Amino acid sequence: MRHDRQVSTGSAALLERRLVGDVEGTFFVRNYQRGYRWGVDEVRRLLDDIKDAGGGNYYLQPVVVKRLEDGRWELVDGQQRLTTLYLVLRYIKRHMPTAEPRYALSYETRQGSAAYLDSPTEAASVENIDYFHMYQAFKCIEAWFGEQKNETLAAIEFFTALSRTVYVLWYEAPQTPEFDSRTLFTRLNVGRIALTDAELVKALLLSRIERKHETAAQWDSIEKDLHAPEVWAFATGTADGGPTRISLLLDTIADAVADAPASHDRLLYHTFETLRPRIEESPQELWNKVVDLHSLVLGWSDDRNLFHKIGYLVAAGRSSFLELVRLAQGSTRTGLNAALNGLIRDSLKLSRSGVESLTYQTPTKTARALLLMNVETVRRRVQSSERYSFDAQARRLWSFEHIHAQNSQGLSTVEQWTAWLSEHRTALDALDLPKAELAALTDRIDKALPTISSETFEPLHWEITRLFTAKDDAGNPDQPGASDHSEVDAITNLALLARDDNSVLSNSVFEVKRRQIIARDRSGFYIPICTRNVFLKYYTDAGAQQLHFWGPRDREGYLDAMLDALGPYLLEDVPENDWPEDPDNHEESLA
């Protein structure tokens, strides 16, 4: 036997890994389950996955059972896998006469299915739908082995793998009301919700630890804390962590135990299998580590400085939770702050002149600079309880947009031309135009709208954009903004906004965007603080404000505020610190 046999008390859950070759007993499938339904895709995937494991340990989804009074196992979950493996073993027996399955299957609905599994024939496959699928699976198994270079050798190697390296996670549910078989089956199979690492760890931990009720209560409390949207988002950079958030802590501990890299793809049940020996050896010690890590997360969240600095690094994709935990080990609060400052500085790699030269064409660094400006602006308000919303950051797709757009790029359909003209027609009342000029322009717009085309849209777009461009920023009167295209794409004309599928707003002038931002802010949409400040003219001296335009004085004030917010993280202003844009990342959005 290759599993550690545990004695079930009938009330506690039993969880262990078990080699397929060591699965034994009679499994009874009740009538609340559908019959065998795996098709060619599922069968081939199982065979391919076991072969591709190449002799390494491979874990199948859990087999969930409950002990019946007559000694049989009620098979709550795992019918499809165990039936398929039974058919595989029946095929292997052709090449290895001693390769008998050590388990049997019986079915409440179709009692003849057990006998049919031992001898699946085409003639009998038409008797019912279960037989049909069993026969098709068996033919698929035959075909798969027939495709191997040496059919007999392949059968021997497959049997060896089932006996030595292919495991099921054996979960014996307790005999308690909350583990009613039908309810458990529904939970596992509606939407195919597989048992998670966290659920497997919990079952094993509670079966071993002394203070079961206290530990279960602590587990639930940790889950509740990690379900707080802002706590989860600042630590992970995501908005949805699924139903078991404690997985973040368990995965982190498992990766530390395995000395895994900070970013890696976890194999199925990597966390459970890594932690299993630790739980079996000292369940309380393992649980203490979970509790300590939970306290660390909450401590970071409660500290405004750490919350914002860590949240920025995670949102910007520069640090993972595991990397930050490793960074914090052995560090004082002051030391951790200093280390985080260094990581933030390294994420930018910008001097003062580097910030000034950022444009729409340097997407990665521009996005990070704008994000950090917003985060730092909130963090430095020491008398305020406001925090940057990393949950809102994670829930929407963010990018930097032109504060004042001066071209029609992206507007190419009748619907877009119509929407753009309608939005800007409404905003014309903000301009101090003579009544006759305003009336003539609105009349031309109204006449153009019913039959709008590129030929009629472009002249109107040019004229309206010129009117909404500050007089000291108009450049060539025949091509508004074209005389200094670099100013249009400079960071001083960019702000962090939720990416809107509506390209009309993206290509709108300042006044139209200002109205939209204010309307969205009133409706409860999250608007990053610096974006809100831009459209409220917060950075412009009162004497220089032109409320409905975005001009040079506005850009100067915006840049000064940006340099002030980013100042502690900027490099010395020397040529060797003018780092180029990251060559491997040209995505300007911030998820």
C-alpha positions as CSV (number, residue, x, y, z in Angstrom):
1,M,0.0,0.0,0.0
2,R,1.2,3.5,-0.9
3,H,-1.1,5.5,1.3
4,D,-1.2,6.1,5.0
5,R,-4.3,4.3,6.2
6,Q,-6.2,6.5,8.7
7,V,-9.0,5.3,10.9
8,S,-12.3,7.2,10.4
9,T,-14.4,7.8,13.5
10,G,-17.5,8.3,11.4
11,S,-17.8,12.0,12.5
12,A,-14.6,13.5,11.3
13,A,-13.5,14.0,7.7
14,L,-10.7,11.8,6.4
15,L,-8.4,13.2,3.7
16,E,-5.4,11.6,2.2
17,R,-3.7,11.0,-1.1
18,R,-4.1,7.5,-2.5
19,L,-2.5,5.8,-5.4
20,V,-5.1,4.7,-8.1
21,G,-3.6,1.2,-7.8
22,D,-4.5,1.2,-4.1
23,V,-8.1,2.2,-4.5
24,E,-10.2,-0.7,-3.3
25,G,-13.7,-1.7,-2.2
26,T,-17.1,-1.5,-3.8
27,F,-18.4,1.9,-4.8
28,F,-22.1,2.5,-5.0
29,V,-23.5,5.2,-7.2
30,R,-27.0,6.4,-6.1
31,N,-29.8,7.5,-8.4
32,Y,-29.4,11.2,-7.7
33,Q,-26.4,11.1,-10.0
34,R,-26.6,11.0,-13.8
35,G,-25.0,8.0,-15.4
36,Y,-21.6,7.7,-17.1
37,R,-21.3,10.5,-19.6
38,W,-17.6,11.1,-20.4
39,G,-16.9,11.5,-24.1
40,V,-13.8,11.1,-26.3
41,D,-12.4,14.5,-25.3
42,E,-12.5,13.8,-21.5
43,V,-11.1,10.2,-21.9
44,R,-8.3,11.3,-24.2
45,R,-7.4,14.2,-21.9
46,L,-7.1,11.8,-18.9
47,L,-4.9,9.4,-20.9
48,D,-2.7,12.2,-22.3
49,D,-2.3,13.9,-19.0
50,I,-1.1,10.8,-17.2
51,K,1.3,10.0,-20.0
52,D,2.6,13.6,-20.2
53,A,3.4,13.5,-16.5
54,G,6.3,11.4,-17.5
55,G,6.6,9.4,-14.3
56,G,6.2,12.4,-12.1
57,N,3.5,12.5,-9.4
58,Y,0.1,13.3,-11.0
59,Y,-3.1,14.1,-9.1
60,L,-6.6,13.5,-10.2
61,Q,-9.6,15.4,-8.9
62,P,-10.8,14.2,-5.5
63,V,-12.8,11.1,-5.0
64,V,-15.5,11.9,-2.4
65,V,-17.1,9.0,-0.5
66,K,-19.2,8.1,2.5
67,R,-19.1,4.8,4.3
68,L,-22.4,2.8,4.1
69,E,-23.6,0.5,6.9
70,D,-22.9,-2.6,4.7
71,G,-19.2,-1.6,4.3
72,R,-19.5,-0.3,0.8
73,W,-18.6,3.2,-0.2
74,E,-21.2,5.6,-1.5
75,L,-19.4,7.4,-4.3
76,V,-20.5,11.0,-4.0
77,D,-18.1,12.5,-6.5
78,G,-15.7,10.8,-8.9
79,Q,-18.0,8.4,-10.8
80,Q,-16.7,9.5,-14.2
81,R,-13.0,9.2,-13.3
82,L,-13.3,5.9,-11.5
83,T,-15.4,4.4,-14.2
84,T,-12.9,5.5,-16.9
85,L,-10.0,4.2,-14.9
86,Y,-11.9,0.9,-14.5
87,L,-12.2,0.6,-18.3
88,V,-8.5,1.5,-18.7
89,L,-7.6,-1.4,-16.3
90,R,-9.9,-3.7,-18.2
91,Y,-8.1,-2.9,-21.4
92,I,-4.6,-3.2,-19.7
93,K,-5.6,-6.7,-18.6
94,R,-5.4,-7.9,-22.2
95,H,-1.6,-7.3,-22.0
96,M,-1.2,-8.0,-18.3
97,P,-3.5,-10.8,-17.2
98,T,-2.8,-10.0,-13.5
99,A,-3.8,-6.4,-13.8
100,E,-7.1,-6.7,-12.0
101,P,-8.9,-3.6,-10.7
102,R,-9.0,-3.7,-6.9
103,Y,-12.4,-2.0,-6.8
104,A,-15.8,-2.5,-8.2
105,L,-18.6,-0.2,-9.2
106,S,-22.4,-0.7,-8.8
107,Y,-25.2,1.6,-9.8
108,E,-28.6,2.0,-8.2
109,T,-30.2,3.1,-11.5
110,R,-28.8,0.5,-13.9
111,Q,-27.8,-2.5,-11.9
112,G,-26.5,-4.3,-15.0
113,S,-23.8,-1.6,-15.5
114,A,-21.4,-3.3,-13.2
115,A,-21.4,-6.5,-15.3
116,Y,-21.3,-4.5,-18.6
117,L,-18.1,-2.7,-17.4
118,D,-16.3,-6.1,-17.2
119,S,-17.2,-6.9,-20.8
120,P,-18.3,-3.9,-22.8
121,T,-19.7,-5.0,-26.2
122,E,-21.0,-3.1,-29.2
123,A,-24.2,-5.3,-29.3
124,A,-25.2,-4.4,-25.8
125,S,-24.2,-0.8,-26.1
126,V,-27.6,0.1,-27.7
127,E,-29.6,-1.1,-24.6
128,N,-29.3,2.2,-22.8
129,I,-27.4,5.5,-22.8
130,D,-25.0,4.5,-20.0
131,Y,-23.8,1.4,-21.9
132,F,-23.5,3.5,-25.0
133,H,-21.1,6.0,-23.3
134,M,-19.2,3.2,-21.6
135,Y,-18.6,1.4,-24.9
136,Q,-17.5,4.6,-26.7
137,A,-15.1,5.3,-23.9
138,F,-13.7,1.8,-24.1
139,K,-13.2,2.1,-27.9
140,C,-11.4,5.4,-27.3
141,I,-9.1,3.7,-24.8
142,E,-8.4,1.0,-27.3
143,A,-7.7,3.5,-30.0
144,W,-5.4,5.6,-27.8
145,F,-3.2,2.6,-26.8
146,G,-3.2,1.5,-30.5
147,E,-1.6,4.9,-31.4
148,Q,1.3,4.3,-29.1
149,K,4.6,3.1,-30.6
150,N,4.5,-0.2,-28.6
151,E,1.0,-1.0,-27.4
152,T,2.0,-3.6,-24.9
153,L,4.8,-1.5,-23.5
154,A,2.5,1.4,-23.2
155,A,0.0,-0.7,-21.3
156,I,2.7,-1.8,-18.9
157,E,4.0,1.7,-18.3
158,F,0.5,3.1,-17.8
159,F,-0.3,0.4,-15.2
160,T,3.0,1.2,-13.5
161,A,2.1,4.9,-13.3
162,L,-1.3,4.0,-11.8
163,S,0.5,1.9,-9.2
164,R,3.3,4.3,-8.4
165,T,2.7,7.9,-9.4
166,V,-0.9,8.7,-10.2
167,Y,-3.0,9.6,-7.1
168,V,-6.5,10.5,-6.3
169,L,-7.2,12.7,-3.3
170,W,-9.4,10.5,-1.2
171,Y,-11.9,12.5,0.8
172,E,-14.1,10.5,3.2
173,A,-16.9,12.9,4.2
174,P,-18.1,12.7,7.9
175,Q,-21.4,11.2,8.8
176,T,-23.0,14.5,9.9
177,P,-26.2,16.2,8.6
178,E,-24.3,19.1,7.0
179,F,-22.5,16.5,4.8
180,D,-25.7,15.1,3.3
181,S,-24.8,13.2,0.2
182,R,-27.2,14.9,-2.2
183,T,-26.2,18.4,-0.9
184,L,-22.5,17.6,-1.2
185,F,-23.0,16.1,-4.7
186,T,-24.9,19.3,-5.8
187,R,-22.2,21.6,-4.4
188,L,-19.5,19.7,-6.2
189,N,-21.2,19.3,-9.5
190,V,-23.4,22.3,-10.2
191,G,-21.1,24.3,-12.5
192,R,-18.4,21.6,-11.9
193,I,-17.0,23.3,-8.7
194,A,-13.9,21.2,-7.9
195,L,-12.7,20.9,-4.4
196,T,-10.1,23.6,-3.9
197,D,-6.7,23.4,-2.2
198,A,-8.1,25.4,0.7
199,E,-11.0,23.0,1.3
200,L,-8.6,20.1,1.2
201,V,-6.2,21.8,3.6
202,K,-9.1,22.7,5.9
203,A,-10.5,19.1,6.0
204,L,-7.1,17.6,6.8
205,L,-6.2,20.3,9.3
206,L,-9.4,20.0,11.2
207,S,-9.0,16.2,11.3
208,R,-5.6,16.6,13.0
209,I,-5.6,19.7,15.1
210,E,-6.6,19.6,18.7
211,R,-8.6,22.8,19.0
212,K,-11.0,22.1,16.1
213,H,-13.8,24.5,16.9
214,E,-11.5,27.4,17.7
215,T,-9.5,26.7,14.5
216,A,-12.7,26.5,12.4
217,A,-13.9,29.8,13.9
218,Q,-10.5,31.5,13.1
219,W,-10.6,30.1,9.6
220,D,-14.1,31.7,9.0
221,S,-12.9,35.0,10.5
222,I,-9.8,35.1,8.2
223,E,-12.1,34.4,5.2
224,K,-14.3,37.3,6.2
225,D,-11.4,39.7,6.6
226,L,-9.9,38.7,3.2
227,H,-13.3,39.2,1.6
228,A,-13.1,42.9,2.4
229,P,-12.8,44.3,-1.2
230,E,-10.0,46.9,-0.4
231,V,-8.0,44.4,1.6
232,W,-8.1,41.8,-1.1
233,A,-7.4,44.3,-4.0
234,F,-4.4,46.0,-2.4
235,A,-2.8,42.6,-1.6
236,T,-3.5,40.9,-4.9
237,G,-4.3,43.5,-7.5
238,T,-7.6,41.7,-8.4
239,A,-11.2,42.2,-7.5
240,D,-12.4,38.6,-7.5
241,G,-10.6,36.0,-5.5
242,G,-13.2,33.3,-5.5
243,P,-15.0,31.9,-2.5
244,T,-11.9,30.8,-0.6
245,R,-9.7,33.8,-0.1
246,I,-7.5,32.1,2.5
247,S,-5.9,30.4,-0.5
248,L,-3.7,33.5,-0.8
249,L,-2.1,32.7,2.6
250,L,-1.9,28.9,2.0
251,D,-0.4,29.4,-1.5
252,T,2.2,31.8,-0.1
253,I,3.2,29.4,2.7
254,A,3.4,26.5,0.3
255,D,5.5,28.5,-2.1
256,A,7.9,29.4,0.7
257,V,8.1,25.8,1.8
258,A,8.8,24.7,-1.8
259,D,11.1,27.7,-2.4
260,A,9.1,28.4,-5.5
261,P,9.7,31.5,-7.6
262,A,7.4,34.4,-6.9
263,S,5.6,34.0,-10.2
264,H,4.9,30.4,-11.3
265,D,2.0,28.2,-12.5
266,R,0.9,25.9,-9.7
267,L,0.1,22.3,-10.6
268,L,-3.2,20.9,-9.5
269,Y,-3.2,20.6,-5.7
270,H,0.4,21.8,-5.4
271,T,-0.5,23.8,-2.3
272,F,-2.3,20.9,-0.6
273,E,0.4,18.3,-1.4
274,T,3.1,20.7,-0.2
275,L,1.4,21.5,3.1
276,R,0.1,18.0,3.7
277,P,3.3,16.6,5.4
278,R,3.5,19.8,7.5
279,I,0.0,19.4,8.7
280,E,0.5,15.7,9.5
281,E,3.6,16.4,11.4
282,S,2.5,19.5,13.3
283,P,-0.9,20.9,12.4
284,Q,-0.8,23.7,15.1
285,E,2.5,25.0,13.8
286,L,1.2,25.2,10.3
287,W,-2.0,26.9,11.5
288,N,0.1,29.4,13.5
289,K,1.9,30.4,10.3
290,V,-1.5,31.0,8.6
291,V,-2.6,33.2,11.5
292,D,0.6,35.1,11.5
293,L,0.4,35.8,7.8
294,H,-3.2,37.0,8.2
295,S,-2.1,39.4,10.9
296,L,0.7,40.7,8.6
297,V,-1.8,41.4,5.8
298,L,-4.2,43.3,8.2
299,G,-1.2,45.2,9.6
300,W,-0.2,46.4,6.2
301,S,-3.8,47.3,5.4
302,D,-4.2,49.3,8.6
303,D,-1.0,51.3,8.0
304,R,-1.8,54.1,5.4
305,N,1.7,54.3,4.1
306,L,2.2,50.6,3.7
307,F,-1.3,50.2,2.2
308,H,-0.7,52.7,-0.5
309,K,2.9,51.8,-1.3
310,I,2.2,48.0,-1.4
311,G,-1.1,48.6,-3.3
312,Y,0.8,50.6,-6.0
313,L,3.5,48.0,-6.4
314,V,0.9,45.2,-6.8
315,A,-1.4,47.2,-9.1
316,A,1.5,48.2,-11.3
317,G,2.6,44.6,-11.6
318,R,6.0,45.2,-10.0
319,S,5.7,43.0,-6.9
320,S,3.7,39.9,-6.0
321,F,2.3,39.2,-2.5
322,L,4.9,36.4,-2.0
323,E,7.8,38.8,-3.0
324,L,6.5,41.4,-0.5
325,V,6.2,38.8,2.3
326,R,9.8,37.7,1.7
327,L,10.8,41.4,1.7
328,A,9.1,41.9,5.1
329,Q,10.8,39.0,6.8
330,G,13.2,40.2,9.4
331,S,12.5,43.9,8.6
332,T,11.3,46.6,10.9
333,R,8.4,48.9,9.9
334,T,11.0,51.6,9.0
335,G,13.1,49.2,7.1
336,L,10.2,47.9,5.1
337,N,9.1,51.4,4.2
338,A,12.6,52.1,2.9
339,A,12.7,48.9,0.9
340,L,9.3,49.7,-0.6
341,N,10.5,53.2,-1.6
342,G,13.4,51.5,-3.4
343,L,11.0,49.2,-5.3
344,I,8.8,52.1,-6.3
345,R,11.8,54.1,-7.5
346,D,12.9,51.1,-9.5
347,S,9.4,50.7,-11.0
348,L,9.7,54.2,-12.4
349,K,13.4,54.6,-13.2
350,L,12.8,58.2,-14.0
351,S,14.5,61.5,-13.3
352,R,12.6,64.8,-13.3
353,S,13.4,65.4,-17.0
354,G,12.4,61.8,-17.7
355,V,8.9,62.6,-16.3
356,E,8.7,65.7,-18.4
357,S,9.5,63.7,-21.5
358,L,6.8,61.0,-21.0
359,T,4.2,60.8,-23.7
360,Y,1.4,58.7,-25.1
361,Q,4.1,56.7,-26.9
362,T,5.8,55.6,-23.7
363,P,2.8,53.7,-22.3
364,T,4.3,51.6,-19.5
365,K,6.1,54.4,-17.7
366,T,3.4,56.9,-18.4
367,A,0.7,54.6,-16.9
368,R,2.9,54.0,-13.8
369,A,3.6,57.7,-13.3
370,L,0.0,58.6,-13.5
371,L,-1.1,55.8,-11.2
372,L,1.6,56.7,-8.6
373,M,0.7,60.3,-8.7
374,N,-2.9,59.4,-7.8
375,V,-1.9,57.0,-5.1
376,E,0.7,59.4,-3.6
377,T,-1.7,62.3,-3.7
378,V,-4.2,60.4,-1.5
379,R,-1.4,58.9,0.8
380,R,0.0,62.3,1.6
381,R,-3.3,63.6,2.9
382,V,-2.3,62.8,6.4
383,Q,-5.4,64.5,8.0
384,S,-7.8,62.6,5.7
385,S,-9.2,59.1,6.1
386,E,-9.6,58.8,2.3
387,R,-7.7,55.9,0.7
388,Y,-7.0,55.2,-3.0
389,S,-9.4,52.5,-4.1
390,F,-7.4,49.6,-5.4
391,D,-10.7,47.7,-5.6
392,A,-12.0,50.2,-8.1
393,Q,-8.6,50.0,-9.8
394,A,-8.9,46.2,-10.1
395,R,-12.6,46.1,-11.2
396,R,-12.2,48.3,-14.3
397,L,-9.8,48.5,-17.2
398,W,-7.8,51.7,-16.8
399,S,-5.7,53.7,-19.3
400,F,-4.5,57.2,-19.8
401,E,-6.6,59.4,-22.0
402,H,-6.0,62.8,-23.6
403,I,-7.4,65.5,-21.4
404,H,-8.1,67.6,-24.5
405,A,-8.4,65.6,-27.7
406,Q,-7.7,67.5,-31.0
407,N,-8.1,64.9,-33.7
408,S,-10.8,62.5,-34.9
409,Q,-8.8,59.4,-34.8
410,G,-11.1,56.5,-33.7
411,L,-14.2,58.2,-35.1
412,S,-15.1,56.3,-38.2
413,T,-18.8,55.3,-38.1
414,V,-22.1,57.2,-38.6
415,E,-23.0,56.4,-35.0
416,Q,-19.7,57.8,-33.6
417,W,-19.9,61.0,-35.8
418,T,-23.5,61.5,-34.7
419,A,-22.7,61.0,-31.0
420,W,-19.7,63.3,-31.1
421,L,-21.5,66.2,-32.8
422,S,-24.5,65.8,-30.4
423,E,-22.3,65.9,-27.3
424,H,-20.3,68.9,-28.5
425,R,-23.4,70.7,-29.7
426,T,-24.7,70.6,-26.2
427,A,-21.4,72.0,-24.8
428,L,-21.4,75.0,-27.2
429,D,-23.3,77.0,-24.6
430,A,-20.1,77.2,-22.5
431,L,-18.4,79.3,-25.2
432,D,-18.7,83.0,-25.3
433,L,-19.8,83.1,-28.9
434,P,-21.9,85.8,-30.5
435,K,-25.5,84.7,-30.8
436,A,-25.5,84.8,-34.6
437,E,-22.3,82.7,-34.8
438,L,-23.7,80.2,-32.3
439,A,-27.0,79.9,-34.1
440,A,-25.3,79.4,-37.5
441,L,-23.0,76.7,-36.1
442,T,-25.8,74.8,-34.4
443,D,-27.9,75.1,-37.6
444,R,-25.1,73.5,-39.7
445,I,-24.8,70.7,-37.1
446,D,-28.5,70.0,-37.2
447,K,-28.7,70.0,-41.0
448,A,-25.6,67.6,-41.2
449,L,-26.8,65.1,-38.6
450,P,-29.5,63.3,-40.6
451,T,-27.1,62.4,-43.5
452,I,-23.8,62.7,-41.7
453,S,-20.7,61.4,-43.6
454,S,-16.9,61.7,-43.3
455,E,-17.0,64.6,-45.8
456,T,-19.5,66.6,-43.7
457,F,-18.2,65.5,-40.3
458,E,-14.5,66.5,-40.6
459,P,-15.0,70.2,-41.3
460,L,-17.4,70.5,-38.4
461,H,-15.0,68.5,-36.2
462,W,-12.2,70.9,-37.1
463,E,-14.3,74.0,-36.4
464,I,-15.7,72.8,-33.1
465,T,-12.3,71.6,-31.9
466,R,-10.7,75.0,-32.8
467,L,-13.4,76.8,-30.8
468,F,-12.7,74.6,-27.7
469,T,-8.9,75.0,-27.9
470,A,-7.4,77.7,-25.7
471,K,-6.4,80.8,-27.8
472,D,-2.8,80.6,-26.6
473,D,-2.7,76.9,-27.6
474,A,-4.4,76.9,-30.9
475,G,-1.3,76.7,-33.1
476,N,-2.0,76.6,-36.8
477,P,-5.5,78.0,-37.4
478,D,-6.0,75.6,-40.3
479,Q,-5.0,72.5,-38.2
480,P,-5.7,73.0,-34.5
481,G,-3.1,71.4,-32.3
482,A,-1.0,70.2,-35.3
483,S,1.7,72.8,-34.9
484,D,2.9,71.1,-31.7
485,H,1.7,67.5,-31.8
486,S,4.1,66.7,-29.0
487,E,2.0,68.8,-26.6
488,V,-1.1,66.8,-27.5
489,D,0.5,63.5,-26.6
490,A,2.6,64.8,-23.7
491,I,2.0,63.5,-20.2
492,T,0.7,67.0,-19.3
493,N,-2.3,66.3,-21.6
494,L,-2.9,62.8,-20.2
495,A,-5.0,61.6,-17.2
496,L,-5.9,58.2,-15.8
497,L,-9.4,57.2,-16.8
498,A,-11.5,54.0,-16.9
499,R,-11.2,52.8,-20.5
500,D,-14.5,53.4,-22.1
501,D,-15.7,51.4,-25.1
502,N,-17.3,54.7,-26.2
503,S,-14.5,56.2,-28.4
504,V,-16.6,59.4,-28.7
505,L,-15.7,60.4,-25.1
506,S,-12.0,59.5,-25.7
507,N,-11.9,61.9,-28.7
508,S,-13.8,64.7,-27.0
509,V,-12.5,68.1,-26.1
510,F,-11.8,69.2,-22.6
511,E,-15.2,70.8,-21.9
512,V,-17.2,67.8,-23.0
513,K,-15.0,65.5,-20.9
514,R,-15.3,67.8,-17.9
515,R,-19.0,67.6,-18.0
516,Q,-18.9,63.8,-18.3
517,I,-16.4,63.4,-15.5
518,I,-18.5,65.6,-13.2
519,A,-21.7,63.7,-14.1
520,R,-20.0,60.4,-13.4
521,D,-18.6,61.6,-10.1
522,R,-22.0,62.7,-9.0
523,S,-23.4,59.3,-10.0
524,G,-20.9,57.5,-7.8
525,F,-18.4,56.3,-10.3
526,Y,-14.9,56.1,-9.0
527,I,-12.8,58.9,-10.5
528,P,-9.1,58.9,-9.5
529,I,-8.3,62.0,-7.4
530,C,-5.8,63.6,-9.8
531,T,-8.2,63.1,-12.8
532,R,-10.9,64.8,-10.8
533,N,-8.5,67.6,-9.9
534,V,-7.6,68.1,-13.6
535,F,-11.1,68.6,-14.7
536,L,-11.9,70.9,-11.7
537,K,-8.9,73.0,-12.6
538,Y,-7.4,72.3,-9.2
539,Y,-3.8,72.7,-10.4
540,T,-4.3,76.0,-12.2
541,D,-3.8,79.3,-10.4
542,A,-7.1,81.2,-10.0
543,G,-5.9,84.1,-12.1
544,A,-5.0,81.9,-15.0
545,Q,-8.1,79.7,-15.2
546,Q,-10.1,79.4,-18.3
547,L,-12.8,77.0,-17.1
548,H,-13.8,75.5,-20.4
549,F,-10.3,75.1,-21.9
550,W,-7.1,73.1,-21.2
551,G,-4.1,75.3,-22.1
552,P,-0.4,75.8,-21.4
553,R,-0.9,77.3,-17.9
554,D,-3.1,74.3,-17.0
555,R,-0.4,71.9,-18.2
556,E,2.3,73.7,-16.3
557,G,0.4,73.5,-13.0
558,Y,-0.4,69.8,-13.6
559,L,3.3,69.0,-14.3
560,D,4.4,70.8,-11.1
561,A,1.9,68.8,-9.0
562,M,3.1,65.6,-10.7
563,L,6.7,66.3,-10.0
564,D,5.9,67.1,-6.4
565,A,4.0,63.8,-5.9
566,L,6.6,61.7,-7.6
567,G,9.6,63.6,-6.2
568,P,10.7,61.2,-3.5
569,Y,10.9,58.4,-6.0
570,L,12.8,60.2,-8.8
571,L,16.4,59.6,-9.7
572,E,19.1,62.2,-9.9
573,D,18.6,64.4,-13.0
574,V,21.7,63.2,-14.9
575,P,21.8,61.7,-18.4
576,E,22.6,58.1,-17.3
577,N,19.3,58.1,-15.4
578,D,17.2,58.6,-18.5
579,W,15.9,55.1,-18.7
580,P,14.1,54.0,-21.9
581,E,10.6,52.6,-22.0
582,D,10.4,48.9,-21.0
583,P,10.9,47.0,-24.3
584,D,8.8,44.0,-23.3
585,N,5.7,45.9,-22.2
586,H,3.7,48.2,-24.5
587,E,0.3,47.9,-22.9
588,E,-0.8,51.3,-21.6
589,S,-3.8,50.0,-19.7
590,L,-3.8,49.2,-16.0
591,A,-6.2,46.4,-15.3
